[in-house]
């Protein structure tokens, strides 16, 4: 039977590239310092071009087998060696991965298998502060590990070291600390958590995906930074993203272990099939050597002095931004930001309670002015806030940002408060996400302005204030359904 063709007969390269460029015009800008989440902009001329050329040179190299492509082993050893020199200890070994989520998943997998084979634990637990990245929960769900969540200090937003120690049991395979946590940009008490873990014979992972590359260079730039890496007794693994403050293209990360014996538990090997013998250090099998090559090239290009100078620029931007935020009425910076991330909340009046509706109106108003600040909803008594990621490119934007923020805050305070109908909230709290049918889910999404075919709403405040009011399990179900509606073939 005849079918419609899956693809056109072929199009000129110029036409194809023109369409791709047109699609990019609807995206948030990734350069220029006005998008304060998801992107890391060094502001260095020629860096993007270097990364692109390096990727192109290795795009067709298959990183699956370094015996066929020995360049892969050379580049990875160089990159991991640089990370180990910056963050490691003698004998530290690691692996280049596709990003922080894969690095974290591999660290949890290594800890799970270590607990099984070395300690005989068949039902392992993962002890986390409540601010640990969601990737740890993803890893726990994928790998059959029970996540044990410990509330953080409600004032400092740092992990509560005594409470973390008290949560350790004979089933604990891994305990986690963040440097810094993504949500608030604060550094957990690594030494205390790692010491408690070591005393129980438990592995300790430091999630330094954000801070791992910038914190040592902030120290070299003269900023006080407490030890947090594999030099700290009891720390057994660490993750650091090179596509963050090392400014490589996404995705590029490294997971580092205290020694090769622990790293071995990360690997997957299989000889029980008729094909080639398989050994995979990472979740991926086949992978382009391009991402590794561009990360290597960027590290070589920027160098020690370059990264020290870039870290100093981030610190300068942070100092000026924090001072400006603290001068605005009703604005409260959360915790003690230490590594380029800042979270703040707002109230109707000075020292008032955080106002979610006002906060979300502010985010929408800032987006109208060409800025993207990332809204974060309330959680377990922790206040909703706006999250900013500072990069060297934001240094020249701080004054403009603060000026627009003051203007947007005045306008947001004059807007009609955005709230959730109490009856709707009560109704939603009774819904069982596991039993909702497609029609019921579609109805709730439509009420939130996220119905099929509706596209993304112009203002997110009404959507996010509703999400904030929903129970966590229902929130997760609706978010999954919404993303499913975005990635849907017509």
BELCORKA-V545497 format. One line per field, one symbol per residue. ss: DSSP state (a for helix, b for strand, c for the rest). A space follows every 10 residues. Layout:
# BELCORKA-V545497
ss = ???
This chain:
# BELCORKA-V545497
ss = cccccccccc ccaaaaaaaa aaaacccccc ccccbccccc ccccccaaaa aaaaaaaacc cbccccccca aaaaaaaaaa aaaaaaaccc ccbbbbbcca aaaaaaaaaa aaaaaaaaac ccccbbbbbc cccaaaaaaa aaaccbbbbb cccccccccc aaaaaaaccc cbbbbbbbbc ccccccbcca aaaaaaaaac ccbbbbbccc cccaaaaaaa cccccccccc ccccccbbbb bccccccccc ccbbbbbcca aaaaaacbbb cccccccbbb cccccccbca aaaaaaaaaa aaaaaaaaaa aaaaaaaaaa aaaaaacccc bbbccccccc bbbbbbcccc cccccaaaaa aaaaaaaacc cbcbbbccbc cbccbbbbbc caaaaaaaaa aaaaaaaaaa aaaccccccc caaaaaaaac cccccccaaa aaaaaaaccc cccccccccc aaaaaaaaac caaaaaaaaa aaaaaacccc
